Amino acid sequence: MDDQKKRETQPIIGARMRELRKAKHLTLKQLAAETGLSIGYLSQLERQDADPSIRALNVIGKALGVGINWFFPGPEDQEGPEAGLVVRAGQRRSLRFASGLRDELLSPSLSGQLEMVLTTFEPGAGSGAELYSHKGEEAGYIAEGQLEVTVDDITVLLQAGDTIQFSSERPHRYHNPGPKRTVLVWAVTPPHY
């Protein structure tokens, strides 16, 4: 098993979700009522039998009083001059979503004012049908493929080499409408994960 596969965080998501839910003395039924997600789906996430959607992680985090960044594993215990400065290609923390999206954290830490994420969209993958918003600002660079982005009531189709920037408080969504994968580098401030 390669380093990238070892760093998949689904087991961490389930374990952290269960740990925090229990610490807050919530049952799965209570968490389901707070999030609008089914008890069965929440149970599958905790047992690592399902991949989460972006929306699910956002609503679960909100219900548990944490940001989505809480689900990422903590930085590896690094020593030496690179600690906190460099993220090596084979040591990225990542999240895979049920929609066919994969986020890799490019920032060595989420404690600063800026976050960088490499997102890979399989054909048809996206953030979901509903527009969503959060505090901050984001910018993206399309490194490969194409991405359809909707901000408010404006929809644009971006191609490799294009960039986009907007206030994250504006309702938005995105998806890959093409037949090939899309690779996007996001810069987000403050860190959203």
C-alpha positions in Angstrom: 0.0 0.0 0.0 1.5 3.4 -1.0 1.9 6.4 1.3 -1.1 8.2 -0.4 -3.5 5.3 0.4 -2.2 5.1 4.0 -3.1 8.8 4.4 -6.7 8.4 3.3 -8.7 9.8 6.2 -12.0 7.9 6.1 -11.1 5.9 9.3 -10.1 9.1 11.0 -13.4 10.8 10.0 -15.5 8.0 11.4 -13.5 7.7 14.6 -13.4 11.5 15.2 -17.1 11.9 14.5 -18.0 9.1 16.9 -15.6 10.4 19.6 -16.9 13.9 19.4 -20.6 12.8 19.2 -20.1 10.7 22.4 -18.2 13.5 24.2 -21.2 15.8 23.5 -23.5 13.0 24.9 -25.4 12.8 21.6 -27.0 9.7 20.2 -27.0 9.0 16.5 -30.7 9.7 16.6 -30.1 13.2 18.0 -27.3 13.9 15.6 -29.6 12.8 12.7 -32.2 15.2 13.9 -29.7 18.1 14.1 -28.2 17.4 10.7 -31.1 16.1 8.6 -29.1 13.1 7.7 -30.3 9.5 8.3 -29.3 7.5 11.4 -28.2 4.7 9.0 -25.9 7.1 7.0 -24.3 8.5 10.1 -23.7 5.0 11.4 -22.1 4.0 8.1 -19.8 7.1 8.3 -18.8 6.2 11.8 -18.0 2.6 10.8 -16.2 3.7 7.7 -18.7 1.9 5.5 -19.5 5.1 3.4 -17.6 8.0 2.0 -19.0 11.4 3.2 -20.3 14.1 0.9 -19.0 17.7 1.4 -22.4 18.8 2.5 -22.6 16.0 5.1 -19.2 16.9 6.6 -20.3 20.5 6.8 -23.6 19.8 8.5 -22.1 17.2 10.9 -19.3 19.6 11.8 -21.8 22.4 12.4 -24.0 20.2 14.6 -20.9 19.1 16.6 -19.5 22.6 16.9 -16.4 22.1 14.8 -15.2 23.2 11.4 -14.6 20.7 8.6 -10.9 21.0 9.3 -11.4 19.0 12.5 -11.9 15.9 10.4 -8.4 16.2 8.9 -5.7 14.3 10.8 -3.2 16.4 12.8 0.1 17.2 11.2 2.6 14.4 11.3 5.2 14.7 14.0 8.0 16.2 11.9 11.4 17.1 13.1 14.0 19.3 11.4 14.0 22.5 9.5 11.1 21.5 7.2 8.6 21.0 10.0 5.6 23.4 9.5 7.1 24.7 6.2 7.0 22.0 3.6 4.5 19.3 2.5 6.1 16.7 0.4 4.1 15.2 -2.5 3.8 11.8 -0.9 2.8 13.1 2.5 -0.3 15.1 1.8 -3.3 14.7 4.0 -6.4 14.0 1.9 -10.2 13.5 2.0 -12.1 11.5 -0.6 -15.8 12.4 -1.0 -18.6 10.1 -2.2 -19.3 12.5 -5.1 -15.9 11.6 -6.8 -14.0 14.5 -5.4 -10.6 14.3 -3.6 -9.1 17.1 -1.6 -5.4 17.1 -0.8 -4.2 19.6 1.8 -1.2 21.4 0.4 -0.7 23.7 3.4 1.5 22.2 6.2 -0.9 23.5 8.8 -4.4 24.9 9.1 -3.4 27.3 11.9 -2.5 30.2 9.6 -4.6 32.6 7.6 -4.3 30.8 4.2 -5.1 27.3 3.1 -4.1 25.6 -0.1 -5.9 22.5 -1.4 -5.4 20.4 -4.5 -8.8 19.1 -5.6 -9.3 16.3 -8.2 -12.8 16.0 -9.7 -13.7 12.7 -11.5 -16.0 13.3 -14.5 -19.4 14.5 -13.1 -18.1 15.1 -9.6 -18.9 18.3 -7.8 -20.0 20.0 -4.6 -23.6 19.0 -5.0 -26.8 20.5 -6.5 -27.3 23.0 -3.7 -25.5 26.3 -3.5 -23.6 26.8 -0.2 -21.6 29.6 1.4 -19.1 30.1 4.3 -17.0 32.9 5.6 -13.9 34.0 3.7 -12.6 34.3 0.2 -11.4 31.7 -2.3 -9.5 31.5 -5.5 -8.9 28.6 -7.8 -6.6 27.8 -10.7 -7.6 25.1 -13.2 -4.5 23.0 -13.8 -6.2 20.3 -15.9 -9.7 19.7 -17.4 -12.7 22.0 -17.0 -14.9 23.2 -14.2 -18.4 24.7 -14.2 -18.7 27.2 -11.3 -21.9 28.9 -10.2 -21.6 32.0 -7.9 -25.0 33.5 -7.1 -26.9 33.3 -10.4 -23.7 33.4 -12.6 -22.4 30.2 -14.1 -19.1 30.1 -15.9 -17.2 27.2 -17.6 -13.5 27.4 -16.7 -10.8 25.6 -18.8 -7.2 24.6 -18.0 -5.2 27.8 -17.2 -8.3 29.8 -16.1 -8.7 31.2 -12.6 -11.6 32.4 -10.5 -11.8 34.4 -7.3 -14.9 35.3 -5.2 -16.1 35.9 -1.7 -17.1 32.6 -0.1 -20.1 34.3 1.5 -21.7 34.3 -2.0 -23.7 31.1 -2.6 -21.7 28.9 -4.9 -21.3 25.4 -6.2 -19.0 23.6 -8.8 -18.7 20.5 -10.8 -16.8 18.8 -13.6 -19.0 18.6 -16.6 -16.3 17.0 -18.8 -15.4 13.4 -19.7 -12.0 13.7 -18.1 -10.8 14.5 -14.6 -10.3 18.1 -13.5 -7.5 19.2 -11.2 -7.8 22.5 -9.4 -5.6 24.4 -6.9 -7.6 26.3 -4.3 -6.4 29.1 -2.1 -8.8 29.8 0.7 -8.7 32.4 3.5 -9.4 31.9 6.3 -8.9 28.1 6.2 -12.2 26.4 5.6 -11.1 22.9 6.3 
